[in-house]
């Protein structure tokens, strides 16, 4: 495909030494994922997975953030339909089924869907100042778009519940300690560290690398099959509660929410 077209949807693609660098490019919005960027990620990862010129993919964000999550104003198109509301399932499936190694370079905050996108990668590098967390609950929502799938696999069910029920952002050192991140490096070095590791994979025998990844990903695929559809359904249900509406109102009005439990 013509990767340059993706820039119109705020995703930059640069290929060098058989490594593709994908950059979420909405720095003014802290790389919040709107509908065009969401579809661009799906299209890019699906194409790069089978591009003979690409052996590994690095994913990062422009500016000071990796991704602040789903854009609350632009996550769905104007003509949203029932299939569009479960679009995140396609992105998660695309990442899990991507044969090329995916390396996250978390250069800044990765929250909500941004955390899911980072953690669905195969190896995660975090900048020292970066933070990560699934913040859905802070907006009155279930962490249904992948958080409930990947967090328990990485940190175990008890820690996953601790963080997903509280919506807490954790720093890079804590993320590394509990198993969310593989490596923590200096802020200025995070992208190059991820690219350096990606280049080592590009120099390996590709069938062995890719099939090793896909073998391990069978467990993730099973978790996706077991959890993601129900997760997206409960996230949709939670979006119709009074507490969720109050969370959104408080967010836009920059005040503390007043929940009623309804």
C-alpha positions in Angstrom: 0.0 0.0 0.0 1.0 3.7 -0.3 2.0 4.4 3.3 2.3 8.1 2.6 -1.5 8.3 2.4 -1.7 7.4 6.1 -0.2 10.8 7.0 -3.6 12.3 6.2 -5.0 10.2 9.0 -2.3 11.3 11.4 -0.1 8.2 11.2 3.5 8.6 9.9 5.4 5.6 8.5 9.1 5.6 8.0 10.9 2.4 6.8 14.7 2.1 7.2 16.9 -1.0 7.6 13.8 -3.3 7.3 12.3 -1.6 10.4 9.1 0.4 10.1 8.6 3.3 12.5 4.9 4.2 13.1 4.3 7.5 14.8 0.9 8.5 16.1 0.9 12.1 14.9 -1.7 14.2 16.8 0.7 15.9 19.3 -1.7 18.8 19.9 -4.2 16.2 21.2 -1.6 14.1 23.0 -2.1 11.6 20.2 -5.6 10.8 21.3 -7.0 8.2 18.9 -9.8 9.5 16.7 -11.6 7.4 14.0 -9.2 8.2 11.1 -6.1 7.4 13.2 -7.8 4.2 14.5 -8.4 3.0 10.9 -4.9 4.1 9.9 -3.4 1.9 12.6 -5.4 -1.1 11.4 -4.5 -0.6 7.8 -0.8 0.1 8.4 -0.2 -2.9 10.8 -2.1 -5.3 8.5 -0.1 -4.2 5.5 3.3 -4.0 7.2 2.8 -7.5 8.6 3.2 -8.9 5.1 5.5 -6.3 3.6 8.7 -8.1 2.3 10.7 -4.9 3.0 9.7 -4.9 6.7 10.9 -7.3 9.4 9.9 -5.4 12.5 7.6 -2.5 13.5 8.3 0.2 16.2 5.3 2.2 17.4 5.6 5.5 19.2 4.0 8.9 19.6 4.8 12.4 18.4 5.5 15.1 20.9 5.4 14.5 24.7 2.8 11.7 24.8 2.5 8.2 23.4 -1.3 8.3 23.4 -3.8 9.8 25.8 -6.4 7.2 24.7 -9.5 7.4 22.7 -10.5 10.9 21.6 -13.8 11.6 23.4 -14.9 13.9 20.6 -13.9 12.1 17.5 -13.7 8.4 18.3 -16.6 7.5 16.0 -17.6 8.9 12.6 -20.7 11.0 12.2 -22.6 8.1 10.6 -21.8 5.7 13.5 -23.5 2.3 13.3 -23.5 -0.8 15.4 -20.5 -2.3 13.7 -18.5 0.9 14.1 -19.0 0.7 17.9 -17.0 -2.5 18.1 -14.2 -1.2 15.9 -11.6 -1.6 18.6 -12.0 -5.4 18.3 -10.5 -5.2 14.7 -7.5 -3.2 15.9 -6.7 -5.6 18.8 -7.2 -8.6 16.5 -4.9 -7.0 13.9 -2.2 -6.4 16.4 -2.4 -9.9 17.9 -2.4 -11.5 14.4 0.4 -9.4 13.1 3.3 -11.7 12.3 6.0 -9.0 12.3 7.3 -8.2 15.8 5.7 -5.0 17.3 7.9 -3.0 19.5 6.4 -0.1 21.6 8.5 3.0 22.3 6.4 4.6 25.0 7.7 8.1 25.0 5.1 9.7 27.3 1.8 9.0 28.9 -0.1 6.0 27.6 -3.6 6.0 29.0 -6.8 4.0 28.3 -6.8 2.8 24.7 -3.3 4.2 24.4 -2.1 1.8 27.1 -3.9 -1.1 25.4 -2.1 -0.3 22.1 1.2 -0.2 23.8 0.7 -3.4 25.8 -0.6 -5.3 22.8 2.9 -4.9 21.3 5.4 -7.7 21.8 8.2 -5.8 23.6 7.7 -2.5 25.5 10.3 0.2 26.0 9.3 3.1 28.2 10.9 6.5 28.7 11.9 7.3 32.3 9.3 10.0 32.5 6.5 8.1 30.9 3.4 6.8 32.7 0.9 4.1 31.7 -2.5 3.1 33.0 -6.0 2.1 31.9 -8.1 5.1 32.9 -11.5 4.0 31.5 -13.0 3.8 35.0 -12.2 7.5 35.6 -14.6 8.3 32.7 -17.3 5.9 34.1 -16.4 3.2 31.6 -15.4 -0.4 31.7 -11.9 -1.1 30.4 -13.4 -3.3 27.7 -11.4 -2.3 24.6 -8.5 -4.6 25.4 -7.4 -3.6 28.9 -9.3 -6.5 30.5 -7.6 -8.8 28.0 -3.9 -7.9 28.2 -3.4 -6.6 31.8 -4.2 -10.0 33.5 -1.9 -11.8 31.2 1.0 -9.4 32.0 0.6 -8.8 35.7 -1.9 -11.4 36.9 -5.6 -11.0 37.8 -5.2 -9.4 41.2 -2.8 -6.6 40.1 -4.9 -6.1 36.9 -8.0 -5.6 39.0 -6.1 -3.2 41.3 -5.1 -1.0 38.5 -8.1 -1.2 36.2 -10.6 -0.6 39.0 -8.7 2.4 40.2 -7.8 3.9 36.9 -4.3 4.7 38.3 -1.4 5.9 36.1 1.8 4.3 37.1 5.4 5.4 36.4 7.9 3.6 34.2 9.9 2.1 37.0 6.7 0.6 38.6 5.6 -0.6 35.1 8.9 -2.4 34.7 8.8 -3.9 38.2 5.4 -5.5 37.7 6.0 -6.7 34.2 4.2 -4.2 32.0 7.4 -2.9 30.5 10.5 -4.8 29.4 13.0 -1.9 29.6 13.1 1.7 30.9 15.5 4.0 29.2 16.3 7.8 29.1 13.6 9.9 27.5 15.8 10.9 24.6 16.8 7.3 23.9 13.5 5.4 24.0 12.8 5.4 20.2 16.3 4.5 19.2 16.5 1.8 21.9 13.3 0.2 20.5 14.6 0.6 16.9 18.0 -1.0 17.9 16.2 -4.0 19.3 13.9 -4.2 16.2 17.0 -4.2 14.0 18.4 -7.2 15.9 15.2 -9.1 15.1 15.4 -8.0 11.5 18.8 -9.8 11.3 17.4 -13.0 12.6 15.9 -15.8 10.5 12.4 -14.5 9.9 10.3 -17.7 9.9 11.8 -18.6 13.4 11.1 -15.1 14.8 7.6 -14.8 13.4 6.5 -18.3 14.3 7.9 -18.0 17.8 5.8 -14.8 18.3 2.7 -16.4 16.8 3.0 -19.5 19.0 3.2 -17.4 22.1 0.3 -15.2 20.9 -2.0 -18.2 20.9 -2.6 -17.5 24.6 -3.3 -13.9 23.9 -5.7 -14.8 21.0 -7.6 -17.1 23.4 -7.9 -14.3 25.9 -9.2 -12.0 23.1 -11.7 -14.6 22.1 -12.9 -15.1 25.6 -13.0 -11.5 26.8 -13.0 -8.8 24.1 -16.6 -9.1 22.8 -18.1 -9.1 26.3 -15.7 -6.3 27.3 -16.8 -4.1 24.4 -20.4 -4.8 25.2 -20.1 -3.9 28.9 -18.1 -0.8 27.9 -21.1 0.2 25.7 -23.5 -0.5 28.6 -21.5 1.6 31.0 -21.6 4.5 28.6 -25.3 4.8 29.2 -25.1 5.1 33.0 -25.7 8.3 34.9 -22.3 8.1 36.5 -20.6 8.0 33.1 -22.5 11.1 32.0 -21.4 12.8 35.2 -17.8 11.7 34.6 -17.9 13.2 31.1 -19.5 16.4 32.3 -17.0 16.8 35.1 -14.2 16.2 32.6 -15.3 19.0 30.3 -16.2 21.4 33.1 -12.9 20.7 34.8 -14.4 19.8 38.2 -14.7 16.9 40.6 -17.4 14.5 39.6 -20.4 13.7 41.9 -21.3 10.1 41.5 -24.7 8.5 42.5 -24.0 4.9 41.7 -26.5 4.8 38.9 
